[in-house]
């Protein structure tokens, strides 16, 4: 009857204060019903809560918020938007000056912003704030203004990439090598401290026996964002990351405008590396001796696109084949024309001394700077300078947005250098860059550039090499670069071309061409076929390395079968393969083929685990060699909120630590990848984009049967290198319908709530003490609350019936038993707040109280079941003299 009445009354009531007509209930029901939490729509009891914050349609990470009674309504409750939360709203500066406050400046008055509204919702543990867009700073899809950026929490990180391989050859010799690289990091506030390492262990036997062991700490540095300047401050060992001047290593400090802080549509692009592996191979990408990227690839064309967009200058690519052969080539990364938004200025500054891989400085002090100014809607001016002892360079240029015809830039750099062997040299370098997307033709010229340098022109890197080796070497003359793509949608054909041509004043020219054509099509009843053709030429030190690779694949069962053929330096090979995915984490490839040396067989397996990504490969060529390899990529992140091992991500990069309390095995998704919380309820989501609103969620479809998530999605924007912390309230345990009885045999009031040890609401009491509990565990202690106060403790049995706890009756013991424990230990209850007045906390109703006043004003007490008439409220008692003090008995 009571449940039906409450449901109807709550559904019909529309006013803010909901009135319940208790006359329809019998006397017993009226005396045992708690409707406090239903009497006001959306009412939240005053106090502090951990909630997610939603601003319009955007979500901020979970944080602590408070609810207070309004000054004109002591029985009410209103959300307090404190200064910290106001700082995350993204208000325009002129709007912040108009704000008014209540509760002595602790809480924002929403009426100070017409049209603003705010409310809390316990069911979703969320705060919803609506603000007219006119009051807010610029925001874009998946991008927040700087006021909402999250620096993350303090913590340690260790990221690694390990690779091992054993090769045996026909001559009886063999080779074993273990290599790795990674980053050790420390986050403190906004600072990111990093140390890069790389190691290699080699051992070979036979006629060319040798061994080598090396561990290098290749770089020590620290950085932090400066959001007010839209820039990144770095100190330590780093590489000059300028758009105009070539990169070189130095020790010092730099302040750079960070394009990553801009909305995504205004950011730059990252370089990519393409090539073709003749066998299962290891690809190592390095710059000036420092390994930037290392991975194992299967035979065939590869395309590496996840390099950092901070990489500039020339990259060295090494492809180590399983048969012992090595491909080496250089790739010049390019930048799109240096254009800046109208009225904006981008800048970069650096100060320090050039250094080498042994952490020693190798050149004079220098200062460098560059800028780009958006003059108008179509024009940009840019320039820069490097100045140091015996070396200087000055650059200036202009960029033009040609609208439908693309973007173009032209610049000139003049250098002066004094060398001990050659005296003073002066020369110029001229560069033309172009980029254009031809949407109407489904084409994209990602970059096209030409650069000519006079004989006596020297970049800072060339000048440092001349000082170190006593002579000039590899003096650049001309460079052509183009990267373009084209889609022929009617034919289902796509084309991609990359061309690099470098000439030098004193060395042979170098060329790299690559062309890839791919097509998807149907052939009769055969559906979903795909083909690809890649042709390339690497011309390095006067030697041509030409090759061609053809592949054809088609679905077969749950996987696919494919044929590939390749031609390289006159060697023709054929290979048939079967590829399949066992699940979303595991895949494998089996291959059988032939080449000039005989029959080959190989296998490749990849597993994306929660704590690491593992790949293994094996191959054998008849009468030639056998090879087995394995790679392991992963990391570990440790914070005060917890720690977890995790699989690979950008080394030293941004990540999110997910906390589900002590609930293990909770599936978590983020950035297209899934993982699960470990034994301690922790997981790390890697590859989180910096300055980009990222979403982490719980996969509700894969949740364990005994777990429920109060909230399953959280969003936020993290700064570069941050360790984000996201906590999900997850209730885990069994479910049961039980009956609750108080010490005197009666039931708690209808509407009372059951709260577990994590302060999570796990049930509401119905008629005659019936309650459906969720997330319960043997031996767990819970609290039953009504009238806004905890009243009794519910202790679940350690041993449950085989059929479960449903249908059983549970006793709710008085909370005053905690006072008995104080009496037994001789402790005193709280002292009087006013003369002659003592308040004992946690005293439930229906208790017979014995209170003793100790000398000095303290009080101790005990409780025992009493008659029902001694129930709720505050009670007074007259003191009775005793030998030990005064005593009052109810």
C-alpha positions, 0 to 999 in steps of 0.5 A, spaced: 500 500 500 505 504 501 509 503 495 503 504 491 501 511 494 509 513 493 509 511 486 502 515 484 504 521 489 511 522 486 508 521 479 503 526 479 506 531 483 509 537 479 511 542 484 518 543 487 515 541 494 511 535 493 506 534 499 504 526 501 497 525 504 499 520 509 491 520 511 490 514 506 495 510 510 494 506 516 497 508 523 502 503 523 504 505 516 504 513 518 509 512 524 514 508 520 515 511 513 521 516 511 519 520 505 524 525 506 528 524 499 522 524 495 519 530 498 522 535 493 524 534 486 531 532 485 533 534 492 540 532 494 542 532 501 547 537 503 554 535 503 560 533 499 559 528 493 564 526 487 560 527 481 562 528 473 560 535 471 557 536 464 557 543 461 552 543 455 554 537 451 561 537 454 563 532 460 569 534 465 572 529 469 569 527 476 570 531 481 568 533 488 562 538 489 558 541 495 551 542 496 548 547 501 542 549 504 540 556 501 540 562 505 533 563 504 531 556 505 534 552 511 531 545 509 533 546 502 539 544 498 543 548 492 549 546 488 555 550 490 559 552 484 566 553 487 571 558 484 575 551 482 569 549 478 568 556 475 575 556 472 573 550 468 567 553 465 571 556 459 568 563 461 570 569 457 574 574 461 569 579 460 564 575 463 568 573 469 568 580 471 560 580 472 559 574 476 556 575 483 557 570 489 553 567 495 556 563 501 561 568 503 564 568 496 564 560 496 559 559 491 557 562 484 550 565 484 547 562 477 543 568 476 549 573 475 549 569 468 542 570 465 540 563 462 544 559 466 542 553 470 545 548 474 542 541 477 545 535 480 543 528 479 544 522 484 542 517 479 547 518 474 552 521 479 553 528 475 552 535 475 549 538 469 550 546 468 547 549 462 551 556 459 549 560 453 554 559 448 555 567 448 559 567 455 564 561 453 570 561 450 571 558 443 571 550 443 570 545 437 568 538 437 573 534 441 577 540 443 576 544 450 579 551 451 585 551 456 581 553 462 579 545 462 585 542 461 587 537 466 595 536 468 593 529 471 596 526 477 603 525 479 606 519 478 612 514 475 612 511 468 616 506 464 615 504 457 619 499 453 620 496 446 624 490 447 626 485 441 630 479 440 632 474 435 636 468 433 638 466 426 642 460 424 646 460 417 648 454 413 655 455 414 654 453 421 654 460 424 649 463 428 647 470 431 643 472 437 641 479 438 637 483 443 635 490 443 630 495 446 629 502 447 624 506 452 622 512 456 623 513 464 618 518 466 616 522 472 610 527 472 610 532 478 604 537 477 605 541 470 612 538 469 614 532 465 621 529 467 624 524 462 630 520 460 630 516 454 634 509 453 636 504 448 640 498 449 643 492 444 646 486 446 649 482 440 653 475 439 655 471 433 659 465 432 662 462 427 668 465 422 665 472 424 664 471 431 663 477 435 660 480 441 657 487 443 653 490 449 651 497 450 646 501 454 645 508 453 641 513 456 640 517 450 637 524 453 635 527 459 630 533 459 624 536 462 618 540 459 611 543 461 606 547 458 605 554 458 597 555 456 597 562 457 602 563 452 600 557 448 607 554 448 611 549 451 617 550 455 623 545 455 629 544 458 635 539 458 637 535 452 633 536 446 633 537 438 632 544 435 624 543 433 624 549 428 620 549 421 625 554 418 632 551 420 634 544 420 634 540 426 640 539 431 641 536 438 643 541 443 643 542 451 639 548 453 632 551 454 626 552 448 620 556 448 615 553 442 608 555 440 605 548 440 600 547 435 597 541 439 594 546 443 590 549 437 584 546 435 585 539 431 583 543 424 589 548 425 594 543 427 600 540 423 601 533 420 606 528 422 611 524 418 610 517 415 615 512 413 614 507 407 618 501 405 618 494 403 620 488 407 622 482 403 622 477 409 619 478 416 623 484 418 625 489 424 624 496 422 629 501 426 628 509 425 633 513 428 635 521 427 642 522 429 644 516 432 637 516 437 632 511 436 625 514 435 621 508 433 623 500 432 618 495 430 617 488 427 613 488 420 611 482 416 614 481 409 611 486 404 610 493 404 609 497 410 607 504 412 609 507 419 604 513 420 605 514 428 611 518 429 610 524 433 609 530 429 615 534 433 619 530 428 623 534 423 629 533 419 632 527 416 631 520 418 635 514 418 631 508 416 634 501 417 630 494 415 634 488 418 631 482 414 631 475 417 636 472 412 641 477 415 641 482 409 640 490 411 636 495 407 638 502 409 635 509 406 634 516 409 628 520 408 627 527 409 621 529 413 617 535 410 613 541 413 607 544 410 607 551 408 608 555 414 601 559 414 598 562 420 591 565 422 590 572 421 592 576 426 596 570 430 603 570 431 607 563 432 614 563 435 619 559 437 625 560 441 631 556 444 638 558 447 644 553 449 650 549 446 650 543 441 651 537 444 652 529 442 650 523 444 655 522 450 652 528 453 658 533 452 657 540 449 660 540 442 660 547 440 659 554 442 653 557 445 647 560 441 641 563 441 635 562 436 628 564 434 623 564 429 616 567 428 610 567 423 605 572 423 598 572 420 598 578 416 591 577 413 586 572 411 591 570 405 598 572 407 603 570 412 610 573 414 615 568 417 623 568 419 628 567 424 635 567 426 641 563 429 646 567 432 653 564 436 660 564 436 663 563 428 656 562 426 650 565 424 644 564 419 638 569 418 631 567 414 625 570 411 619 568 407 612 569 405 606 564 405 600 565 401 594 561 402 591 560 394 584 558 397 582 553 391 589 552 388 592 550 395 598 554 399 604 556 397 611 559 401 617 561 399 623 563 403 631 564 403 636 563 408 643 566 409 648 563 413 655 565 415 660 561 418 668 561 420 672 554 420 679 553 422 681 550 415 677 554 410 676 561 413 669 565 413 664 562 408 657 565 406 652 562 402 644 562 401 639 557 401 632 558 397 626 554 398 619 553 395 613 549 398 606 547 396 600 543 399 593 542 396 588 538 397 584 537 390 577 534 393 573 534 386 579 530 383 579 525 390 587 527 390 591 530 395 598 533 394 600 532 402 607 536 400 611 538 394 618 542 395 624 544 392 630 547 395 637 549 392 643 551 397 649 554 394 656 551 395 658 555 401 651 555 405 652 551 411 646 549 416 648 549 423 648 541 423 653 541 417 657 547 421 658 542 427 660 536 423 665 540 420 668 542 427 668 535 429 671 532 423 676 537 421 672 538 414 666 539 410 662 533 408 655 532 405 654 539 403 647 539 400 645 542 393 638 540 391 632 537 394 626 535 391 620 532 395 613 530 393 608 526 397 601 525 393 595 521 393 589 520 388 583 516 389 579 513 382 573 511 386 569 509 379 575 503 379 576 502 386 583 504 385 587 508 390 594 511 388 600 513 393 607 516 391 613 519 394 619 522 391 625 524 395 631 527 390 637 529 394 644 532 390 650 534 394 656 538 392 661 533 394 657 526 394 653 522 389 646 524 389 641 520 393 634 518 390 628 514 393 622 513 389 616 509 391 609 508 388 603 504 391 597 502 387 591 498 391 584 496 388 578 492 391 574 489 387 569 483 386 570 477 381 564 473 379 562 470 385 568 471 389 567 478 393 571 482 397 578 481 393 583 486 394 590 487 390 596 492 391 602 493 387 608 497 390 614 499 386 620 502 389 628 505 387 633 507 393 639 510 390 644 510 396 651 512 395 651 510 387 648 503 388 641 502 386 636 498 390 630 496 385 624 492 387 617 490 386 611 487 390 605 484 388 599 482 392 592 479 391 588 477 397 581 474 398 576 472 404 577 465 406 572 462 412 574 467 418 580 469 415 583 471 408 588 467 403 593 471 399 599 471 394 605 475 393 610 476 389 616 480 389 622 482 385 629 485 388 635 485 384 634 480 380 631 475 385 624 473 384 620 470 390 613 467 390 609 466 397 602 464 399 599 466 406 593 465 410 591 470 415 586 470 421 584 473 427 582 468 433 579 474 436 580 482 437 586 481 440 590 475 437 592 474 429 596 470 426 599 469 419 602 462 416 606 463 409 609 458 404 614 460 398 620 459 394 625 464 391 632 463 388 635 460 394 629 454 395 623 453 399 621 458 405 616 457 410 614 462 415 609 464 421 607 471 424 603 471 431 601 478 434 597 478 441 595 485 444 594 483 451 592 488 457 599 488 460 603 488 453 603 487 446 607 481 444 609 478 437 613 472 435 615 470 428 619 464 425 622 462 418 626 457 415 629 457 408 631 450 405 639 450 406 640 457 407 638 459 414 633 459 420 630 465 424 626 466 430 624 472 433 620 476 438 618 483 440 615 485 447 612 492 447 609 495 454 609 499 460 608 500 467 605 507 470 605 508 478 601 513 482 598 515 489 592 512 486 594 506 484 599 502 479 598 498 473 602 494 467 599 496 460 601 495 453 604 499 448 603 506 447 607 513 445 613 512 449 613 517 455 606 520 452 599 521 455 595 516 458 589 515 463 589 511 469 582 508 470 580 506 477 574 501 479 575 501 486 577 494 488 573 491 482 577 487 478 576 484 470 572 491 468 572 492 461 575 499 459 575 502 452 579 508 450 581 510 443 579 504 439 583 499 444 580 495 450 583 493 456 581 490 463 582 492 470 587 488 474 587 485 480 587 491 484 581 494 480 586 499 476 588 499 468 591 504 464 589 507 457 595 509 452 595 513 446 591 518 449 591 525 444 594 531 448 590 537 448 584 533 445 578 531 448 578 524 450 573 519 452 574 513 456 568 508 458 566 501 461 564 496 456 557 495 459 556 489 454 562 485 457 561 487 464 562 481 469 555 478 471 556 480 479 558 488 477 554 494 475 557 501 473 553 507 476 557 511 470 560 508 464 563 514 460 568 520 462 571 525 458 577 530 459 582 534 456 589 532 458 596 536 457 602 533 453 605 527 457 600 527 463 597 521 467 590 522 467 586 519 473 579 517 472 575 513 477 568 509 476 563 507 481 562 500 480 558 496 485 560 489 485 557 483 488 551 478 489 544 480 488 539 478 493 532 480 496 532 480 503 528 482 509 531 487 514 529 487 522 531 492 527 533 490 534 526 490 537 523 486 531 520 492 527 522 494 520 526 500 518 521 505 515 519 505 508 524 509 504 530 508 508 536 507 504 542 501 505 549 504 503 555 500 503 562 501 505 564 505 499 558 510 500 554 507 494 547 506 495 545 499 494 538 498 496 531 502 498 527 499 503 520 497 501 514 495 505 515 491 511 523 491 511 523 488 504 529 490 500 533 488 494 540 489 495 546 489 489 553 488 490 553 485 496 559 480 499 559 475 504 561 478 511 560 486 508 558 491 513 552 496 511 549 502 514 541 503 513 539 510 513 533 514 514 531 521 516 538 523 513 542 520 519 545 513 519 541 508 524 543 501 524 549 497 521 547 491 517 552 485 517 552 480 512 553 473 514 560 470 512 557 463 510 551 464 505 546 458 503 547 454 497 541 457 494 544 464 496 541 470 501 535 471 497 529 470 502 533 471 508 532 475 514 537 480 516 538 483 523 540 491 523 544 492 529 544 499 533 550 503 531 550 505 539 554 498 540 560 503 537 559 507 544 559 500 548 566 499 545 568 506 547 566 504 554 569 497 554 576 500 552 575 506 557 575 511 552 571 518 553 565 520 548 566 527 545 566 533 551 561 538 552 560 543 546 557 548 552 557 548 559 552 542 562 551 539 555 554 533 552 552 530 545 553 523 544 553 521 536 550 515 533 545 513 538 539 510 534 532 510 536 529 504 541 535 504 545 535 504 553 541 509 554 546 509 560 550 515 560 556 517 565 559 524 566 566 523 568 570 528 572 572 534 567 566 534 563 567 528 559 562 522 558 561 515 556 555 511 555 552 504 553 545 502 550 540 497 550 534 495 547 528 499 550 521 500 549 518 503 542 516 509 546 523 511 547 525 513 540 527 519 535 529 526 537 534 529 542 533 527 550 535 531 556 536 527 563 537 529 570 544 528 573 544 523 579 550 523 584 554 517 584 561 515 587 565 516 580 561 522 578 554 523 575 550 518 572 543 519 568 539 513 566 533 512 561 
